[in-house]
Each structure stands twice: as C-alpha cells, then as structure tokens.
C-alpha cells in the first residue's frame, strides 16, 4: 500500500507559537522532576549563569492541543518518540517560539501490519532569533 498525501505539505510551516518566557522556577521544577542536581541547571548564581538541561527543550508545546494540524492516516495511532538536536542553551528569561512543519511521511510494515509515520519538526528559537533546538516528533498511524 502506498501512502497517499500531497507532497506539498512537506516542509510547509503549519504552526507557530507565541513566545513562552522561560522562568528559572520552571527550570528548577523540571530538574526536580527528572532528578537533575547539577548546580549549573539549578542555581541562577552559578558560574556563567543558569541554563536549562538539554531535555528541557521537549517541554514546549504547540498550543493547547498538541499539533492540531498534523496529517492523520487512519483512526488509531500514538506518539512513537522524539529525536532532539540541541543547538544552544536555553536560559531563564529566554522567550522561546516554536515553528513546526511536516518533515517526513513514510510507511513501514511490521508484524501487526501497515503503519504510516509522520515526523513533525519543531524548531525552537529564542528572542534573538537564535535556534536553540530542533525536536522531531514521530507519530504512528494505522491506515
């Protein structure tokens, strides 16, 4: 079975968020949850200033509903994982914006049948327009 979709959707930005200002307390709470005790990630007075741990990049979301405009193939599916490329530190006071586009759509056949994967790339930028991370969200659908 070939996946049927309009190839023009690949690369087209379909969601852009309003900036979210990072608070030191948000970083501390995240660190508490994951058990990160690194002073550089927890202390605003640390040498060089506080930075969020790299995994903090996955906490940013596209609006109230996670990716309202993701192409869907079939009725059933799930979040099949994330790949994160860390580019620059996220610091308290940064205003992070996400721009998301469909990076890739592909089909695989496994023991349980056909699966269609949609990869959404979110590019996170700070208030200076500097890219701080790329997050590839992989979604699996059953056609």
C-alpha positions in Angstrom: 0.0 0.0 0.0 1.4 3.4 -0.9 0.8 6.4 1.4 -1.4 8.9 -0.3 -0.7 12.6 0.6 0.0 15.9 -1.1 3.8 16.2 -1.2 3.5 20.0 -1.0 2.9 19.6 2.8 6.5 18.5 3.4 8.4 21.5 4.7 5.4 23.8 4.9 5.2 25.6 8.3 1.8 24.9 9.7 2.0 26.0 13.3 3.9 28.8 15.0 3.5 29.5 18.7 3.5 32.7 20.6 6.8 33.2 22.6 6.9 31.5 26.0 9.2 33.2 28.5 11.3 30.7 30.4 11.3 31.2 34.2 14.1 30.0 36.5 11.4 28.3 38.6 10.1 26.3 35.6 13.7 25.0 35.1 14.0 24.2 38.8 10.7 22.3 38.8 11.7 20.4 35.7 15.0 19.5 37.3 13.3 18.3 40.4 11.0 16.0 38.4 13.9 14.4 36.5 16.3 14.3 39.5 18.9 16.7 37.9 21.0 18.2 40.7 23.7 19.9 38.5 24.3 23.3 40.0 24.6 24.8 36.5 21.0 23.7 35.9 19.6 24.8 39.3 21.4 27.9 40.6 21.0 31.3 38.9 24.2 32.4 40.6 26.2 29.5 39.0 29.3 30.5 37.1 28.2 31.6 33.7 24.5 31.7 34.8 21.8 29.2 35.0 21.0 27.1 31.9 18.2 24.6 31.4 19.2 20.9 30.9 19.1 19.9 27.2 16.0 17.8 27.8 14.0 20.9 28.8 13.5 21.5 25.1 10.8 18.9 24.9 8.6 20.7 27.4 7.5 23.3 24.8 4.2 22.6 23.0 2.3 23.8 20.1 -0.7 25.4 21.7 -3.5 23.9 23.8 -3.8 20.8 21.6 -0.6 19.1 20.7 -0.2 19.6 16.9 -3.8 20.3 15.9 -2.9 20.3 12.2 -0.8 17.1 12.0 -1.8 15.0 8.9 -3.5 11.8 10.1 -3.7 8.5 8.3 -6.4 6.3 9.8 -8.2 6.5 13.2 -5.7 4.8 15.5 -2.2 5.9 16.3 0.2 7.1 19.0 3.3 9.1 19.8 6.2 7.0 18.5 9.1 9.0 20.1 11.2 12.1 19.8 14.6 13.0 18.5 16.2 16.2 19.8 19.1 18.2 18.4 20.4 20.6 21.0 21.9 23.7 19.4 22.3 26.4 22.1 21.5 26.7 25.8 18.0 27.8 27.0 18.3 30.3 29.8 15.9 32.0 32.2 14.4 35.0 30.5 14.6 33.5 27.0 11.3 33.8 25.0 11.0 30.5 23.1 9.0 30.3 19.9 8.2 27.0 18.1 7.7 26.7 14.3 6.6 23.3 13.2 6.4 21.6 9.8 6.0 18.2 8.4 9.5 16.8 7.9 8.7 13.4 6.6 5.9 10.9 5.9 6.8 7.2 5.4 5.2 3.8 5.6 6.5 0.6 7.2 5.1 -2.9 7.5 5.6 -4.7 10.8 4.3 -7.9 12.3 1.0 -6.3 13.0 0.5 -4.8 9.6 0.9 -1.4 7.8 2.0 1.7 9.8 2.3 5.3 8.5 4.8 7.5 10.3 4.5 11.3 10.3 7.6 13.2 11.5 6.9 16.8 12.7 9.9 19.0 13.2 9.6 21.8 15.7 12.4 24.4 15.6 12.8 26.3 18.8 14.2 29.9 18.6 14.9 32.4 21.3 14.0 36.1 21.4 17.2 36.9 19.3 16.1 34.5 16.5 18.8 32.1 17.5 17.9 28.4 17.1 18.2 26.6 20.4 16.9 23.2 19.4 15.1 21.0 16.8 12.6 18.4 18.1 11.4 15.7 15.7 8.1 14.3 16.9 7.3 10.9 15.4 3.7 9.8 15.2 2.5 6.4 14.1 -0.9 5.8 12.4 -2.7 2.7 11.4 -4.3 3.2 7.9 
